[in-house]
Amino acid sequence: MSFSHDLDFTGRRILLTGAANGFGAAMATLFHAAGARLVLADIEEQPLAEVAAQCGAEAHVFDQADPDSVKRLAEAAGPVDTLINNAGVLVAKPLLETSFEELRRVIDIDFVGALRLMQLVGRGMVERRRGVILSIGSQTAFSGGENRAVYAAAKAAISQLTKSAAVEWGPHGVRVVCLAPGRSLTRMTQQTAIEGQSGDRGLARVPLGRWGKVEEIAKMAMFLVSDAASYVTGATVIADGGYVHG
Ligand SMILES: NC(=O)c1ccc[n+]([C@@H]2O[C@H](COP(=O)([O-])OP(=O)(O)OC[C@H]3O[C@@H](n4cnc5c(N)ncnc54)[C@H](O)[C@@H]3O)[C@@H](O)[C@H]2O)c1
């Protein structure tokens, strides 16, 4: 029995979306150091190319809002051992001020695009009878939150999807898990924290008294897709400094 062996990703082919920034870039760095063969994807070409160069990875530019683009990514990536559905957007607005275009964008990227990629990649995993799929959800799926209505709903849908996919694909050797981070300082949340949009009030509710760090979320992601978590499936693990229990 060896815990460090379980965290060795040598030769494991991992498709990671949203890899150009934030959690995705941190995950790419950790997985690369652990020996993984990375296929990185994002809509932002330049930062994606930089992360891919640092990690010796394949890079694919794609738009998760576009079903054809998602399909092309799945085809270009080919068979992978692990999918990490991390790409996402946040529209931080009161529900009554959120336009139809804005709510469609959040649902299309954070839910429909992630679901479609899970389906396309999951089919091959089921056929090969092995694989792990991790989606990055959100603590807001459990807590809700001011200016988070549509985002929280999309992330709740991902957590719910994780349960059913795990039940259907578990007998075929495929694990499906979800990681729900609390607020962590990335580009996505920096602006809202600066503007104080539920930022300071939210922090008072975090028992650990601080926002998350990208490396803390990346390490938990790594644990969940590793063989150390081989008996975990269908679960959403919350890493939020205790916010939803506060
Ligand atoms: N930062 C937080 O506090 C927090 C908390 C909970 C969940 N999350 C989730 O973590 C994930 C990563 O977010 P982050 O905080 O690192 O933010 P980020 O903005 O730094 O990274 C998101 C990445 O997704 C990419 N992306 C956005 N739209 C895309 C599209 N249509 N097609 C392809 N790629 C696209 C972006 O280019 C970016 O590289 C997201 O799913 C987000 O919802 C973040």
PDBQT file of the ligand as one rigid body, heavy atoms in Angstrom, charges set to zero:
ROOT
HETATM    1  N1  LIG A 301     -12.766  31.332  -8.284  1.00  0.00    +0.000 N 
HETATM    2  C1  LIG A 301     -13.737  30.920  -7.518  1.00  0.00    +0.000 C 
HETATM    3  O1  LIG A 301     -13.982  31.439  -6.428  1.00  0.00    +0.000 OA
HETATM    4  C2  LIG A 301     -14.592  29.740  -7.935  1.00  0.00    +0.000 A 
HETATM    5  C3  LIG A 301     -15.423  29.188  -6.975  1.00  0.00    +0.000 A 
HETATM    6  C4  LIG A 301     -16.210  28.093  -7.314  1.00  0.00    +0.000 A 
HETATM    7  C5  LIG A 301     -16.121  27.574  -8.591  1.00  0.00    +0.000 A 
HETATM    8  N2  LIG A 301     -15.308  28.136  -9.514  1.00  0.00    +0.000 N 
HETATM    9  C6  LIG A 301     -15.252  27.506 -10.839  1.00  0.00    +0.000 C 
HETATM   10  O2  LIG A 301     -13.908  27.125 -11.114  1.00  0.00    +0.000 OA
HETATM   11  C7  LIG A 301     -13.724  27.063 -12.529  1.00  0.00    +0.000 C 
HETATM   12  C8  LIG A 301     -12.475  27.840 -12.901  1.00  0.00    +0.000 C 
HETATM   13  O3  LIG A 301     -12.689  29.221 -12.612  1.00  0.00    +0.000 OA
HETATM   14  P1  LIG A 301     -11.537  30.221 -12.141  1.00  0.00    +0.000 P 
HETATM   15  O4  LIG A 301     -11.944  30.817 -10.847  1.00  0.00    +0.000 OA
HETATM   16  O5  LIG A 301     -10.213  29.583 -12.275  1.00  0.00    +0.000 OA
HETATM   17  O6  LIG A 301     -11.763  31.403 -13.208  1.00  0.00    +0.000 OA
HETATM   18  P2  LIG A 301     -10.894  31.905 -14.459  1.00  0.00    +0.000 P 
HETATM   19  O7  LIG A 301     -11.707  32.941 -15.120  1.00  0.00    +0.000 OA
HETATM   20  O8  LIG A 301      -9.526  32.253 -13.994  1.00  0.00    +0.000 OA
HETATM   21  O9  LIG A 301     -10.798  30.593 -15.363  1.00  0.00    +0.000 OA
HETATM   22  C9  LIG A 301     -11.869  30.132 -16.153  1.00  0.00    +0.000 C 
HETATM   23  C10 LIG A 301     -11.293  29.637 -17.469  1.00  0.00    +0.000 C 
HETATM   24  O10 LIG A 301     -12.370  29.177 -18.292  1.00  0.00    +0.000 OA
HETATM   25  C11 LIG A 301     -12.145  29.674 -19.609  1.00  0.00    +0.000 C 
HETATM   26  N3  LIG A 301     -13.409  29.810 -20.332  1.00  0.00    +0.000 N 
HETATM   27  C12 LIG A 301     -14.404  30.694 -20.076  1.00  0.00    +0.000 A 
HETATM   28  N4  LIG A 301     -15.354  30.587 -20.991  1.00  0.00    +0.000 NA
HETATM   29  C13 LIG A 301     -14.983  29.594 -21.846  1.00  0.00    +0.000 A 
HETATM   30  C14 LIG A 301     -15.566  29.045 -23.013  1.00  0.00    +0.000 A 
HETATM   31  N5  LIG A 301     -16.735  29.483 -23.500  1.00  0.00    +0.000 N 
HETATM   32  N6  LIG A 301     -14.911  28.039 -23.633  1.00  0.00    +0.000 NA
HETATM   33  C15 LIG A 301     -13.711  27.597 -23.179  1.00  0.00    +0.000 A 
HETATM   34  N7  LIG A 301     -13.099  28.110 -22.084  1.00  0.00    +0.000 NA
HETATM   35  C16 LIG A 301     -13.728  29.105 -21.438  1.00  0.00    +0.000 A 
HETATM   36  C17 LIG A 301     -11.488  31.032 -19.398  1.00  0.00    +0.000 C 
HETATM   37  O11 LIG A 301     -10.831  31.511 -20.559  1.00  0.00    +0.000 OA
HETATM   38  C18 LIG A 301     -10.566  30.756 -18.228  1.00  0.00    +0.000 C 
HETATM   39  O12 LIG A 301      -9.279  30.330 -18.642  1.00  0.00    +0.000 OA
HETATM   40  C19 LIG A 301     -15.000  27.613 -13.147  1.00  0.00    +0.000 C 
HETATM   41  O13 LIG A 301     -15.838  26.539 -13.538  1.00  0.00    +0.000 OA
HETATM   42  C20 LIG A 301     -15.638  28.361 -12.007  1.00  0.00    +0.000 C 
HETATM   43  O14 LIG A 301     -17.028  28.480 -12.150  1.00  0.00    +0.000 OA
HETATM   44  C21 LIG A 301     -14.532  29.217  -9.225  1.00  0.00    +0.000 A 
ENDROOT
TORSDOF 0
